[in-house]
Amino acid sequence: MEIPEKWSVREIESLFNHSLHELGEFANSMNSDVVTFVVNRHINYTNVCVSKCPLCAFHKDSGYLMSVEEVLKKAEEAVKLGATELHIVGGHNPDVSLEYFEEMFRAIKNKFPKVIIKALTATEVHFLSEIEKVSVREVLSRLKDAGLQAMPGGGAEILDDSIRAKICPNKAKSDEWLKVMETAHKLGIKSNATMLFGHVEDLKHRALHLYKLWKLQEKTSGFLAFIPLVFHPANTKLEKIVKDRTDPVDILKTIAVSRIVLNNFKSVRAYWVMLGERLTSVALCYGANDVDGTLIEEKVTHAAGAKTPLYMPVEKLKRIIEGAGKKAAERDTFYNVIRYV
């Protein structure tokens, strides 16, 4: 198996025809024997979302919106547990404003200057630009000035508008998601990228998604990690047609193909919240080289039926990594190794 200088969608789709063993062996050879994790906390500032995506079990019509003080309290709890990163995301809540996030980020940075703020998906930024009637560039510039240092990769789902029309029809389109990320990268804001798979998409849609990410990374070099997210249907509107999550072979193949295609990304992540501990460990031999982090309080996937813990101690992350015959290392948001554990 060889990696071409330039991928095509057809070449990417054809990778799925290879055996799981062949894909895993090749993808694993692309990584070192070090697998990383971050000590972080998820903070969901709101669960109100007017987009009401059929894929989502987290959103509410009438829910909560945290005050800046409440966010600060959660940040303080995280820092006391050794967190170096705050992962802050919510929904498309029309009651939030650009000033709300500016106040939040400045307050966090004033109190905890060393903690990295990784916040707001591209779809949240796009929504914010629309309700504020300002450009995406202005939104991101102001947030960066307030303390935003990186962005998570959520909201990408599948970067094909025929699929988005079925799973997330009321939020940013494919090109809009990509444009937000390109703008962020040009402003010096690094980001991750995700793909939600195992619902109504086909392999060709996954291939197109990976191709678009690879192509933008060639242009900007702004992506850090790719996170393949396994769709959990429980409590979502899609539950009527998608009865269960896809099988482990499909999951491992998708992770391996992602590592092979996105050779211009630093990392492909095995997200333990969606995979479970055992499959996460296996995935580390099929192209994944990161297991995310401690998380401390994950809500979104658990709302869709995930049975994994809300919090994963460093000692357990280390066991998962060593179970795959790999070496565990704590990293920061930007994949700088802090220490080996």
C-alpha positions in Angstrom: 0.0 0.0 0.0 1.3 3.4 -1.0 0.2 6.9 -0.1 -0.3 9.1 -3.2 0.9 12.7 -3.3 -2.6 13.8 -3.9 -5.7 11.9 -2.9 -8.9 11.6 -4.9 -12.3 10.7 -3.4 -12.4 7.4 -5.4 -8.9 6.4 -4.1 -10.0 7.0 -0.5 -13.2 5.1 -0.9 -11.3 2.2 -2.4 -9.2 1.9 0.8 -12.3 0.4 2.5 -12.1 -2.6 0.2 -8.8 -3.7 1.8 -8.9 -6.2 4.7 -9.0 -5.0 8.2 -5.7 -6.6 8.9 -4.0 -4.9 6.0 -5.4 -1.5 6.8 -4.5 -1.8 10.5 -1.0 -3.0 9.9 -0.3 -0.1 7.5 -2.0 2.5 9.6 -0.2 1.4 12.8 3.2 1.6 11.0 2.6 5.3 10.4 2.6 6.0 14.2 5.3 5.8 16.8 4.8 3.7 19.9 3.8 6.7 22.0 0.1 7.4 22.5 -0.9 10.7 24.0 -3.7 12.1 26.2 -4.6 15.4 27.7 -5.9 16.3 31.2 -8.9 18.4 30.3 -12.5 19.2 31.2 -15.6 19.5 29.1 -17.8 22.5 29.9 -21.1 22.7 28.1 -22.2 26.3 28.7 -25.7 25.7 27.4 -28.0 22.8 26.2 -30.4 25.1 24.4 -30.2 24.8 20.7 -32.6 26.1 18.0 -31.1 23.9 15.3 -32.6 20.7 16.9 -30.5 18.4 14.8 -32.0 14.9 14.3 -28.6 13.4 15.3 -28.5 15.1 18.7 -29.9 13.9 22.0 -28.4 16.8 24.0 -30.4 19.8 22.9 -33.4 21.2 24.7 -35.9 23.9 23.8 -35.9 25.2 27.4 -32.7 24.4 29.2 -29.8 26.1 30.9 -27.3 28.8 30.1 -24.4 29.1 32.5 -23.3 32.4 34.0 -19.6 33.3 33.6 -19.3 32.7 37.4 -20.6 29.1 36.9 -18.1 28.4 34.1 -15.3 29.8 36.2 -16.2 27.5 39.1 -16.0 24.5 36.8 -12.7 25.8 35.4 -11.3 26.0 39.0 -12.4 22.5 39.7 -10.6 21.3 36.6 -7.4 23.2 37.3 -7.3 21.7 40.8 -7.4 18.2 39.1 -4.4 19.2 36.9 -6.3 20.2 33.8 -4.3 22.1 31.1 -7.2 22.4 28.7 -10.8 23.5 28.9 -13.1 22.2 26.1 -16.0 24.6 26.0 -18.9 23.9 23.6 -22.7 24.2 23.8 -25.5 24.8 21.3 -27.0 27.4 19.0 -28.6 29.5 21.7 -30.0 32.8 20.5 -29.6 34.2 24.0 -25.8 34.1 23.9 -23.7 37.0 22.5 -20.2 37.6 21.4 -19.7 39.7 24.6 -20.8 36.7 26.7 -17.8 34.6 25.3 -15.4 37.6 25.5 -16.3 38.1 29.2 -16.0 34.3 29.8 -12.6 33.8 28.1 -11.1 36.9 29.7 -12.3 35.8 33.1 -10.8 32.4 32.7 -7.5 33.8 31.4 -7.3 36.3 34.2 -7.7 33.7 36.9 -5.9 30.7 35.1 -3.5 32.2 32.6 -1.8 28.9 31.8 -4.9 26.9 31.0 -5.7 26.5 27.2 -9.1 27.6 26.1 -10.3 25.3 23.3 -13.8 26.4 22.6 -16.7 26.7 20.1 -17.3 24.5 17.1 -17.2 26.0 13.7 -21.0 25.7 13.6 -21.3 27.7 16.8 -19.0 30.4 15.4 -21.1 30.5 12.2 -24.3 30.8 14.2 -22.8 33.6 16.3 -21.7 35.5 13.3 -25.3 35.3 11.9 -27.0 36.5 15.1 -24.5 39.2 15.7 -24.6 40.2 12.0 -20.8 40.4 11.7 -18.2 38.4 9.7 -16.8 35.1 10.9 -13.4 36.7 10.8 -14.5 39.4 13.2 -16.1 36.9 15.6 -12.9 34.8 15.7 -10.6 37.8 15.9 -12.4 39.2 18.9 -12.6 35.7 20.6 -8.8 35.3 20.0 -8.2 38.7 21.6 -10.3 37.5 24.6 -8.3 34.3 25.1 -9.4 31.7 22.6 -6.4 29.6 21.6 -7.8 26.6 19.8 -11.1 25.2 18.4 -12.6 21.7 18.7 -13.6 19.9 15.6 -17.3 19.4 16.2 -20.2 20.2 13.9 -18.5 18.7 10.9 -20.7 15.6 11.0 -20.5 14.5 7.3 -19.2 17.2 4.9 -21.8 16.4 2.3 -24.9 18.6 2.1 -27.2 15.8 1.0 -26.4 14.0 4.2 -26.5 17.1 6.3 -30.0 17.8 5.0 -31.1 14.6 6.8 -29.0 14.7 10.0 -28.4 18.5 10.7 -30.5 20.5 8.3 -30.6 23.7 10.3 -26.9 24.5 10.9 -23.9 25.5 8.8 -23.5 23.8 5.4 -20.3 21.9 4.5 -18.6 24.8 2.8 -19.5 27.1 5.7 -17.9 24.7 8.2 -14.8 24.5 6.1 -14.7 28.3 5.6 -14.9 28.9 9.4 -12.0 26.6 9.9 -9.9 28.1 7.1 -10.5 31.6 8.6 -9.5 30.4 12.1 -6.3 28.8 10.7 -5.4 32.1 8.9 -5.8 33.9 12.2 -3.4 31.5 13.9 -6.1 29.5 15.7 -5.4 25.8 15.4 -8.3 23.4 15.4 -9.3 19.7 15.3 -11.7 18.1 12.9 -14.3 15.4 13.4 -16.5 13.0 11.4 -19.7 11.5 12.7 -20.2 8.2 11.0 -22.4 5.1 11.2 -25.8 6.6 10.6 -27.3 7.3 7.1 -24.1 8.0 5.2 -22.3 5.6 2.8 -18.6 5.0 2.4 -18.4 7.4 -0.5 -19.6 10.2 1.9 -16.9 9.3 4.4 -14.4 9.4 1.6 -15.6 12.8 0.4 -15.4 14.1 4.0 -11.8 12.9 4.5 -10.8 14.3 1.1 -12.1 17.8 2.0 -10.3 17.7 5.3 -7.0 16.5 3.7 -7.3 19.2 1.0 -7.9 22.1 3.5 -5.0 20.8 5.6 -2.7 20.9 2.6 -3.7 24.6 2.2 -3.6 25.8 5.8 -1.8 23.2 8.0 -4.1 24.4 10.7 -5.6 21.1 11.9 -4.1 19.3 14.8 -6.2 16.1 15.3 -8.9 14.2 13.5 -11.5 12.5 15.7 -13.7 9.8 14.1 -16.9 9.9 16.1 -19.2 6.8 16.2 -22.8 7.7 16.1 -24.9 6.7 19.1 -28.6 6.7 18.1 -30.3 6.4 21.5 -32.7 9.3 22.3 -32.2 11.0 18.9 -34.7 11.4 16.1 -32.6 9.1 13.9 -33.1 6.3 16.4 -36.2 5.2 14.3 -33.9 4.3 11.3 -30.5 3.7 13.0 -31.1 1.1 15.6 -27.6 0.7 17.0 -24.0 2.0 16.6 -22.0 0.4 13.7 -19.9 -2.7 14.3 -16.3 -2.8 15.6 -14.9 -3.9 12.2 -16.4 -0.8 10.5 -15.1 1.4 13.3 -11.6 0.1 13.2 -11.5 0.2 9.3 -12.6 3.8 9.4 -10.0 4.8 12.0 -7.3 3.1 9.9 -8.4 4.7 6.7 -8.5 8.0 8.4 -4.9 7.7 9.6 -3.7 6.6 6.1 -5.5 9.5 4.3 -4.9 12.2 6.9 -1.2 11.7 7.0 -0.9 15.5 7.1 -2.6 15.5 10.6 -0.5 15.1 13.7 -3.0 12.8 15.3 -6.0 10.5 14.8 -7.9 10.0 18.0 -9.6 7.0 19.6 -12.4 8.8 21.5 -12.9 6.5 24.5 -16.3 8.0 25.4 -17.8 6.6 22.2 -15.7 3.5 21.8 -15.5 2.1 25.3 -12.2 1.2 27.0 -11.6 -2.2 25.3 -12.2 -1.0 21.7 -10.2 2.2 22.4 -7.2 0.0 23.3 -7.6 -2.1 20.1 -7.9 1.1 18.0 -4.4 2.1 19.1 -3.1 -0.7 16.9 -5.3 0.4 14.0 -4.0 4.0 13.4 -5.1 5.9 16.4 -2.4 7.6 18.4 -4.3 9.6 21.0 -7.1 8.7 23.5 -8.4 12.3 24.1 -8.3 13.0 27.8 -9.8 12.9 31.3 -12.8 15.0 30.2 -14.1 15.1 33.8 -17.7 15.9 32.7 -18.8 14.7 29.2 -22.6 15.2 28.6 -23.3 15.2 24.9 -22.5 11.5 24.0 -23.9 10.3 27.3 -27.2 12.0 26.4 -27.3 9.6 23.4 -26.8 6.5 25.5 -23.1 6.1 26.0 -22.3 3.8 28.9 -18.8 4.9 29.5 -17.7 6.9 32.6 -18.1 10.7 32.8 -14.5 10.9 33.9 -11.4 8.9 33.1 -8.5 9.1 35.6 -4.9 9.3 34.2 -4.1 5.9 35.7 -6.9 4.2 33.7 -5.9 6.1 30.5 -2.4 4.7 31.1 -3.7 1.2 31.4 -5.7 1.5 28.2 -2.6 2.7 26.3 -0.3 0.1 27.8 -2.8 -2.6 27.0 -2.1 -1.9 23.4 1.6 -2.2 23.9 2.2 1.5 23.6 3.8 4.2 25.8 1.6 6.7 27.5 2.4 10.4 27.5 0.5 13.5 28.7 0.3 16.2 26.1 -1.0 19.7 25.8 -3.6 20.9 23.4 -1.0 21.4 20.7 0.5 17.9 21.0 3.6 19.0 22.9 4.5 16.1 25.3 4.4 17.3 28.9 5.5 14.1 30.5 5.7 10.3 30.1 3.6 8.4 32.6 
